[in-house]
Amino acid sequence: MIKELYEEVQGSVDKCRNEYYLHLWELSDWNQEGMICLHELISREEELVEDIPRLRQYFKTKFRNRILDYIRKQESHKRRYNKEPYEEVGEISHRISEGGLWLDDYYLFHETLWRYRKEQSKEKQEELERVLRNEYFRGRQRVLRDLRIVFKEFDIRTH
């Protein structure tokens, strides 16, 4: 029953989808939100099931308001980051830690590790996993030497 009713109001969902943009929302998200909105509407006002023109009108208003609320929330999150006070790097440099990786370095590190792991034999992959778990075993130093070569660009002492 709800599926047939949703077909009656799906045009409003499609129109909102074409009119508004919600970050990371796909077609299935729009349809799911439409189904939820419809279910809430007919749960509160059961007589709308019998009056399709009124159902379309109520749904259009309720769904559009719901989408506008999501857009407001999305925009408020963006504004929060834009309104952060500007601070000169020289004034806050004492708060920036020396260690650790920036996000792009972190991504490059994991990409390099993935590529290295993929190129190794099954036995060497198992040894690598043991090193990553900080286990001690015969051949550990050899694996660590290999890793130092692969990850030499991440060595802070060389920069």
N, C-alpha and C positions, 0 to 999 in steps of 0.2 A: 504494500500500500504506500509506504513512504517513498519508494522508488518512483512510482507513478506520479506522486505529488511533486517529487523533485524535478521530474521532467517538465512539469508545468512552470516551475520557477527558475529553471536552469539558465534561461535567457538573461535573467538579472545577474546571475553569477558571471556569465560570459561577458556581459557588458561591463561589469566592474573590473574584471580581469583585464579587459582591453583599455579601460580608462585609467586604472591605478596600477602602481608598481609596488610590490612588496618584496623586499630583498630575500632571495633564496626560496621563494615560493614557486612551486611548479603547478601544473594543471591539477594534479591529484590533491594538492593542498587546498586549492580554491574549491574543488568539488567537495572535499571533506568538510571544509568550513561551512559551505552551503548546506550540506546535509545536517550538520550540527545545529546551525541556525534554524533550519526548517523544523527539526525535531523539537527544539526549545519553543518555537512559535506555536506549533500545533499542540504541544503539551499544555501550554498556558491557555490557549483559546481553541478548544476542540471544534467549535462550530465552523471554523474556517475550512475544515475538510470538505464541508458541503457547499461552500461559497468560493469557488476557484478565483473569480475576478478579485474579490476582496483579499484572498490569500496571496495572490500575486502582488497586490499593492502593499500589503503589510510586510511581506517578505522583502520586497525591494527596499523599503525604508529601513527595516531592521538589519538586513545584510549590508547595505551601504554604510550605515552608521557603525556597524561592527568593523568593517574594513577601514573606515576613517579612524577609528580608535587604534587599530593596529598601526596605521601610518603615523599617527601622532606619537605613539610609543617609539616607533622606529626613529622618527625624527628627533625625539627628545634624547635618545641615546647618542645620536650623532652630535647634537648641540652640546651635550655634556662634555665631550672630548674637545670640541672647538673652543669652549669657554675656559679651559684650563689656563691658568695664568702663564705668561711667557717668562722664562727665566734664562738669563744669559748662562751659557755653559760654563764660562769661567767662574761664575759665582757659585755654581753647584757641583763643580768637578770633584770636590772632596767627597761627594755622596755617590759618585759613580764607582762601582767596584772595579778592582784591577782584574780579578779572575772572571771566569765564565765565558760563555760564547754569546755573541749577538745572534739574533734569530736567523739571519742568512748563513752565518757560520755553522749554527746548529743544524740547519737543513743540509748544508754541504757535508758536514761531518757524517750525518746519518746516510746520506746518499753514497758517500765514499765507502762507508762500512758495508752497506748493502751490496754495492758493486764488487767490493773485495770478497765478501762472503760468497757471492754467486760464482766467482771465478775459481774458487777453491774446491778441492776434492772433498768427498764426504768426510774423510778422516780429518782433514785440516779444518773443515767447518766445525766438527765436534770439538777439536782443540780450541778453536776460537771461542766457542760457546763456554768452554771451561774457563778460559781466561776472563771472559766477560762476567762470569759468576764469581771471579776471584778465587778459583780453585788452584791448588798447587799440584803439579804433576811433572813427570819427566818430559822435557821438551818445551816447557813453559817459556824459558828465556829465548828460545829460538823464535817462538810465535811473537813474543814481545818485540824482538829485534825487527821482524818482518813488519809488524804494525808501526813501529817508529818510522820505517822507510815510507810506508803508505801514507801516514798521517804527518809527515814532516812539515807540511804547510801550516799545521795547527800548533806547532811548537812555539810558544810565546818567546822563548829565549833567543830564537833566530830572528825575531822582528825588531 
